[in-house]
Amino acid sequence: MATAYSTLYPHLRVLLGDTEVAYQRWTDGVLDDAIELGLLTNDDFSSVGGAISPTVSDENDLALLIYDAARILINPQPGSHSYRTRGLSVTRDGAHKRDLLAFLELKVYEIKENGESVFSKDSSVIAFLEDAQRSIDTINEATF
């Protein structure tokens, strides 16, 4: 058996703040590419025709695959940006990208070193994800 890439989409979209149904920043094809790229450096799993083989049954393995794909998608994004019109000037310093990448690195470290389950009811994780979603919504509203 194998785990379809589409199984990771909902978790990956929430982590990236790409939850707006009408406008999704990353298409399913781009998510597939990020998952495949993450699998290239994974010793335990491989890509087999749009699926992950063998089946991903452990929460921590699933989390690591999602975190790897998220880092692949976030890293090439600009850290900061600004634009100016006559009546408006907007500058984003890139702190949210830096904070999200630091969070991902910390969670990957915790899983690999401590075997900690990342899908436990950790209020700090939930608070972080909610704050990240609010920040992404603010950026999207300002730029689109």
N, C-alpha and C positions, 0 to 999 in steps of 0.2 A: 504494500500500500504506500501511497504517497499523500502528502498534504498539498492541496492546491494553493497557489500564490494568493488567490482571492480570499483565502481564510485570514491572511494577514492584513488585508486592506482596511477593515474597520479600525483595528488597533493603530495601524500606521497613520491613518487619516486623523484620528483623534490626537495622537501625539504631535503631528505636524500642524494641527489647527486647521486642517483642510476639511471641515465638516459642512460647509455650505453646499447644499445639494444643487442649487442653481448655477453656482460657479465653483468648480473644483480646480484648484491650481495645478494639481498633478493628475494626469490621466492614468487610467489603469495600466496602459502600456509603459508609462514612465515608472510607475510603482514596480511593475514586473522587472524592468531593467535594473532598478536599484536592488531588488531582492536577489536577482541573479548575480549582480556584481558582488554583493555581500557573501553569497555562497561560494564564490571563487576562493576566498580565504578561509573558508570553514572546513575543518577536518572531519566533522561528524556528519555533515549533510551535503547533498549535491543536487544539482538541477536536472530534472528529467522531464522534458516536454511540458514546461509550464507548471511544474509541481516540484515539491521538495521531497527528496527520498533519502533515507527512510522516513516514515511518518513521524511528525513532530508531536510527541505525546507529553513532554515535560514542559511545565510553565516557564521555567528558566531558559530552556532552549528556544522556546517561542519568543520570549522577551529579547534574547540576544539577537535573533534574526530580525526582529522588528527594529531594535535599536541600531543595528548595523545599517539597515536600509534607510532609516531616518538620518543617520549621520552622513550617508552618501548623498542624500538629497539636500541637506542643509548646508554642508561645507561650501559648495560653489556659489551660494547666494551671497550677495554683497553684504558686508557687515554693517554698513551705514549708507544712508542716502539722504539727499536733500533736493528740494526744488523750490523755485521762487517765481511768483507772479507779481503783478503790481500790488495787489491787495493781500497777498498771502505768502508766507515763507514757512516751509515745513522742513525740519531736520530730524532724522532718526539716527541715534548714535550707535546702534547695533548691539546694545546691551542684551536685548532679548535673545538674539542669536547666540551670543557668547554664553548666556545663562543656560539656554537649552542644551547647547553642546556640552557644557560642564556637567549638567544634570545627567545627560546620556553617558558620559564618561564615568561618572560616579556609579551609576547603576550597573554598567558593564563590569566595573571593578568589583562591586559588591557581589555580583552573581558569580564571577569567575573565582574570586578569592574566598568568599564566605558561603557560597551556595544559597544566598538569601533569596527568598521568593519575592519577586517584584510586584506580583499581583495581589499581595495581601492588602488589607484595608489600612493603608498608611495615609494618615490625614495630610502629611506634608507633601506626599506625591499628588494627592487629589488637589490640594491647594495650589501646587505648582502648575498642574495642568490647567486648572481653571484660570489662573492668572495669565498663563501663556495664551490661552484661547482669547481672553479679553484683550490682550496686547495685539494679537494678530488681527482681531476684529477691528481694533482702532486703526491699525496700519492700513488694512484693506479699505476702510471707509475714507481714509485720507487720500489714498492713491487711486481709487477707482470711482 
